[in-house]
Amino acid sequence: MSRTINRVELLGRVGAEPELRKTQNGTAVVQLRLATDRRSRDESAESQTDWHTVVCWDKQAEAVAQYVQKGERVYVSGRLNHHSWETDSGERRSRTEVHAYEVIFLGASNGNGEPRSENGTEDSPF
């Protein structure tokens, strides 16, 4: 059997205040909108911004909701999750998200000069 890897690393700025929600069974979840910039091929042109949806669960979600604010820089390590569905009107929709294993808060310190981090609850293969 061949080995496969589904791993994403992002370093960017949070585009909106994280909003903590609860699933029907009470599990905490937060979605972050994370902006990353990339240079265009034309050196004279401005960089372009890519927007990513990052999903955090359980205690990680609670920590992100408490400590992360719009505009702050964060590092995210996780995996891609793609899902699709059909709307009530019969349209096919799809979405790709990053499910976070780790979020490092670069906008604040944990008191000893190191960035704070919050590991997810999913088992990371890394």
C-alpha positions as CSV (number, residue, x, y, z in Angstrom):
1,M,0.0,0.0,0.0
2,S,1.3,3.4,-0.9
3,R,1.5,6.2,1.6
4,T,-0.5,9.4,1.1
5,I,-0.3,12.8,2.9
6,N,-3.0,15.4,3.4
7,R,-1.3,18.2,5.2
8,V,-1.7,22.0,5.0
9,E,0.4,24.8,6.6
10,L,-0.8,28.4,6.5
11,L,0.6,31.6,8.0
12,G,-1.7,34.5,7.5
13,R,-4.0,37.1,9.1
14,V,-7.4,36.5,10.5
15,G,-10.0,38.3,8.4
16,A,-13.0,38.4,10.9
17,E,-13.6,37.9,14.6
18,P,-13.9,34.2,15.3
19,E,-17.4,33.2,16.4
20,L,-17.8,30.2,18.7
21,R,-20.8,27.9,17.9
22,K,-21.9,24.6,19.3
23,T,-23.0,21.6,17.3
24,Q,-26.3,19.9,18.2
25,N,-24.4,17.5,20.5
26,G,-22.6,20.5,22.3
27,T,-19.2,20.3,20.6
28,A,-17.5,23.7,20.3
29,V,-16.6,24.7,16.7
30,V,-15.0,27.9,15.3
31,Q,-14.4,28.8,11.6
32,L,-11.7,31.3,10.9
33,R,-11.3,33.2,7.6
34,L,-7.5,33.3,7.0
35,A,-5.9,35.6,4.4
36,T,-2.6,34.6,2.8
37,D,-0.8,36.7,0.2
38,R,1.1,35.5,-2.9
39,R,3.2,37.3,-5.4
40,S,1.9,37.6,-8.9
41,R,4.1,36.4,-11.7
42,D,4.5,40.0,-12.9
43,E,6.9,41.6,-10.3
44,S,5.4,45.0,-10.9
45,A,1.9,43.9,-10.0
46,E,0.5,43.8,-6.4
47,S,0.3,40.6,-4.5
48,Q,-2.9,38.7,-4.5
49,T,-4.8,37.5,-1.5
50,D,-6.2,34.0,-1.0
51,W,-8.9,33.3,1.6
52,H,-9.0,30.0,3.5
53,T,-11.7,28.6,5.8
54,V,-10.1,27.0,8.9
55,V,-12.2,24.9,11.2
56,C,-11.2,24.3,14.8
57,W,-13.0,21.9,17.2
58,D,-13.5,21.4,21.0
59,K,-11.0,23.0,23.4
60,Q,-9.0,24.3,20.4
61,A,-12.1,26.2,19.2
62,E,-12.7,27.7,22.6
63,A,-9.1,28.9,22.8
64,V,-9.2,30.4,19.3
65,A,-12.5,32.2,20.1
66,Q,-11.1,33.6,23.3
67,Y,-7.6,34.7,22.2
68,V,-7.6,35.3,18.4
69,Q,-8.9,38.6,17.0
70,K,-9.4,40.0,13.5
71,G,-6.1,41.2,12.0
72,E,-3.8,38.9,14.1
73,R,-1.3,36.6,12.5
74,V,-1.7,32.9,13.1
75,Y,0.0,29.8,11.9
76,V,-2.3,26.8,11.2
77,S,-1.3,23.2,10.5
78,G,-4.0,20.8,9.5
79,R,-5.6,18.8,6.7
80,L,-7.8,19.6,3.8
81,N,-11.4,18.5,4.0
82,H,-13.6,18.7,0.9
83,H,-17.4,18.2,1.0
84,S,-20.2,18.8,-1.4
85,W,-24.0,18.9,-1.0
86,E,-27.2,19.6,-2.9
87,T,-29.3,22.7,-2.0
88,D,-33.1,22.5,-1.6
89,S,-33.3,23.9,-5.2
90,G,-31.2,21.1,-6.6
91,E,-27.9,23.0,-7.0
92,R,-24.6,21.2,-6.3
93,R,-22.4,23.1,-3.9
94,S,-18.9,22.3,-2.6
95,R,-16.5,23.7,-0.1
96,T,-12.9,23.0,0.9
97,E,-11.8,23.7,4.5
98,V,-8.7,23.3,6.5
99,H,-9.4,21.2,9.6
100,A,-6.8,22.4,12.1
101,Y,-4.5,20.2,14.1
102,E,-2.6,23.1,15.6
103,V,-3.1,26.9,15.7
104,I,-0.2,29.1,16.9
105,F,-1.3,32.6,18.0
106,L,1.4,34.9,16.7
107,G,-0.3,38.1,17.8
108,A,0.2,37.5,21.5
109,S,2.7,35.8,23.9
110,N,2.1,33.1,26.5
111,G,4.2,35.0,29.1
112,N,7.6,33.4,28.4
113,G,8.2,35.0,25.0
114,E,7.0,32.0,23.1
115,P,3.9,32.2,20.8
116,R,0.9,30.5,22.4
117,S,-0.4,27.4,20.5
118,E,-3.4,25.2,20.8
119,N,-3.4,21.6,19.5
120,G,-6.6,20.1,18.1
121,T,-8.3,17.0,19.3
122,E,-7.9,15.0,16.0
123,D,-5.1,12.5,15.9
124,S,-2.4,14.1,13.8
125,P,-0.2,11.8,11.7
126,F,2.6,14.4,11.8
